[in-house]
């Protein structure tokens, strides 16, 4: 009984330490799901969309296959050590071939690889691209920040810089916050067209199951979808320079009406070079002189180039 209480006390202590170690996550939960690392976390991050759901399922499948193989090999080694020890076999066997055993240790690993390969290939093609995209976002990696463009919403662009430690507000997470997050509507299939300006970067958001390289001179396509409102954090995980670790990504998923209001404001705010968090009064209605047909044609050309 004392040991059980001690164990419960230990887990309670670990939970308290984890809560204290991730104040940003705890405070942000009220605003929706938060996809971010947590103290004492084990396993994959919580899923925020269908791609991460598929990745988590595949990870579970491979995990249990590894568990079964590990247990089998451990038992087999224990049996061999006991069965063929020197005391039990003073005269070792001279057997050099066993047809059944040789076929088994060839066929069984092949079958295991087939079981892993089929869902693996399906997952690769599933996360590659979406057929019917509701929104296209251009992503460009730069040393050391991200540049985003919304060709379907007036073709406005903006830069997303990391928030320095001295500028962090209460509840914000160090090395993960940005001044201008990427905003998407909940439930929409978002086509991502990724490229690089200088060196190879990586657009990586674990909780949404998104990772695509940003390569200079090439346009690569992927997609993502957030099935619930929230904030999802990521970083560049490609060694792209001395500050490669300091390229955070923040994706904020909001209802469609809120996204439309943000896009209408962003068209003017970013065109005028206004600072982040500028009042809505400074952001007027979208520019009526914009040519949406030209934006659509440009987007289709980029998509066609990415699929070659």
N, C-alpha and C positions, 0 to 999 in steps of 0.2 A: 504493500500500500504506500509505504514511504517512497519507494522507487518510482511508482506511478505518479505520485504528486510531484516528485522532483522533475520527472520528465515533462509534466504539464507546465510546471513553473518555467522550465527552460524554454519551451515553445512560446509561452506567453512573453518571456523576455525577448526572444528573437523577433516576435511580431512587433513588440514595442520599438525595438531598435530599428526595424525596417520602416515603421511609420515615421520615426524621427529622421531617418536617413533620406526619405523621399518626400519632403514637404510639398514640392510642386505637384506631384501626382495626387496627393491627398486633397489639396485645395482645388485642383482642376476637375476632380471627379464630378463635382456638382454641375459642371457645364457639359457633361456628356462623357463618352468613353475617352480614355487617354491611352494612346499607344506609345509607351515609353519604357525604358529599363526601370526596374524596381530593385531596391536593396534586398539582398538574399534571394533574388529570383532564380528559379531553376526552370529549364525547358524553354520553349519558344514563347514569344510575347503573345498576348491575347489577340485573337483575330478580329479585324475590323471589316473584313470583306470576303468575297467568295474565293479569291486567289489564295489568301492566307488559310482559309478553311481547307482547301485542297492540299496545300503544303503541309499543314498540321496532320491531316489524315495520312499522307504519304510518309511523314516522319514517324508516326506511330507504327505503321506497317513495318518499316525497316527496323525500328527499334526492337520489336518483338521477334523479328527474324534473327537479329543479332543476339538477343537473349537466349533463344532456343539453341543457336549454334554454340554459344559460349558454354551453356550448361552441358550440351552433348560432348563437346571436346574435353571439358573438365572431367566428366564421368569416364570418358574413354581413356584419358591419361591415368586416372586413378586405377582403373581396371588393369591397364597394361603394367603399371608399377607393381600391383599386387599379384597378378597372374604370372608374370614372367620375371619375377625376381630370382636372384641366383639360388636361393635356398630351394625354391619350388622347381627350378629348371637347371639342375647341375650340368645337363647336356643340352645346349641351346639347339633349337630347330634350324635345319639347313634349307627350309622352304624359301624359294626365290620368286615364285610366281603364284598368283591366285586370281584366276580369271574373273570370278564373280566379284571379288573385292575391288579389282582394278576397274571393272565396268561401273561398279557402284560409286567409287570416289571420283569418277569422271562425270557420270550422268547426274548425280544428285546436285553438285555445284552448278551445273548448267541449268537444271530446273529452278534452282534458287535464283539464279541471275535472270531467268525468264520472268519469274514472279515479280522481281524488282523492276525489270526493264519495262514491262507493259504499262503500269501506272506512271512510271517515270517519264516515258515518252508522251503519254497523254497529258501529263502535267506541263511538260515543256511547251507543247503546242497550245495548250489552253491559256497559259500566261503570256504567250508570244504577242498576240494582238486580238483586238475585238473587231467583229465584222460591222456591227452597227454602233458607232460611237455617238454619244449624245453631245460630247464636247471634246475639242482638241486643244491641248496645251503644248506649247513649244518650251522645251527645257534646254538650257545651255549652261554647261559647267565652266566656270572661270576661276582663275587663281585670285582669291579663294572665297568665292561666293557663288550664288546661283542667279541666273537671269531667266525670267519667265515671260511668256507671251501668250495672249488669248486671241487668236485670229478669228474665232467665231463670235467674239463679243466686242468688236470694234478695233481689233488688232492692237490693243494697248500692251505695253511691256513694262516691266519693273524689275529692279534688283532686290535680292533678298540677302541682307548681310547679317552675320551673327551678332548677337547682343553681347557686348563686353561685360566682364565681371562687375566692373564698377557701375554699370548701368542697369543691372538686373533689378527688377521690381520684386516685391514680396510674393513668394509662391512660384517664381520662375525657376527653371532648372538650368544650372550652369552648363555651358557648352552645347545646349540644345535649342535655345531660343533664337528667334530671328526678328528683325524689325518689320518685315513684310511677309507674312505667311502665304502659302499657296492655298487659295480658297476654291472649294469644289462643292457642287450640290450633292446631297445625300441620294444614293440610289442611282446615280448616273454613271454610265460607262464612259470613262475618261481616256481618250487616246493621248498617249505621251509620245512626242517626237523629240528625241534626245540627240544632242550634238555637243561638241566641245569647242572652245575658243582657242585654247593654248595647248593643254596636255590632256591625257586621258583621265576623266573623272568617273564617278559611279553614282547614279541616282538610286538610293537605297532607302526604302521605308519598310522596316521589318513587319510592323503590324498590318500593313496592307499587302504584303507579299510582293513588293515591287523591287526589282533591281535591274538596271540597265546601264551599260557603259555609255559615257558621253565622249565620243571620239572626234577629234578635229577632222574636218573633211568628210565625215559620214553622218548620215541621219538614221538612227535606229528607232524602231517603234516598239512600244509595249502598251499596256493599259492597266487601269486600276479602277476599283469601285469601293466606296465606303457605304456599307449598309446601315450605318447608324451615325447620328451626329457625334462629333468629338474632335479631338486634336491628336494627330498622329505624327510622331517624331522620327527622324532618320538622319543619316549623315553620309558623307562620301566615304566609302570603305576601300577606295583605290588609293594607293600611295602615289599621289599626284604632286608632291612637293613637301617642303618643310612644314607647311601649315595644312596638310591634307585633312587632318583630323578636325580642323576648325571650319568645316563646311556643313553646318547643320541644315536640316530640311524640316519645315513645319507645314503640315497639311491640315487645314481646318475644314471639316465637312459640316455644312449647314443646310437647312431646308431650302428648297428651290426658290421660294419667295425672297428669303434673305440673301441668297446668292445673286439673284437678279438686281436687288437693291445695291449690293456691294459692287457688282460689275458696272452699273450705271454711274456710281460714284467714282470708281477707279478709273474710268475712261477719261474723266476730267482731271482727277487728282494727279495721276501719274503723268498726263500730258503737260500739266502746268508745273510739274516738279515739286509738288507740295509734299511736306514731310509726312511720315507715317502718323496716323491718328488725326489727320486734319478734319475739322468739322464738316459735316455734310453740307452746310450752307455754302462752302467754298467749292463744292463739286456740283456743277449744274447738270442739266440733262445731257445725254450723249450728243456728240457732234452730228448734226443732220447731214453734213456734207460728205460724210464717210461713204464709201462705196462698198456695201457688203458683198456685192457680186465679185469684186476684185479680191476681197479677203477669202471668199470661198474658193475662187479659182486658184489662188496662191496656196491655200491649204491642200487642195486636191493634188497640186503639182508636187508638194513636199511629200505627201503620203505615197504617191506613185513612185517617187524617187527612193523612198525608204524601203519599198517592197521589192525593189529590183534585186 
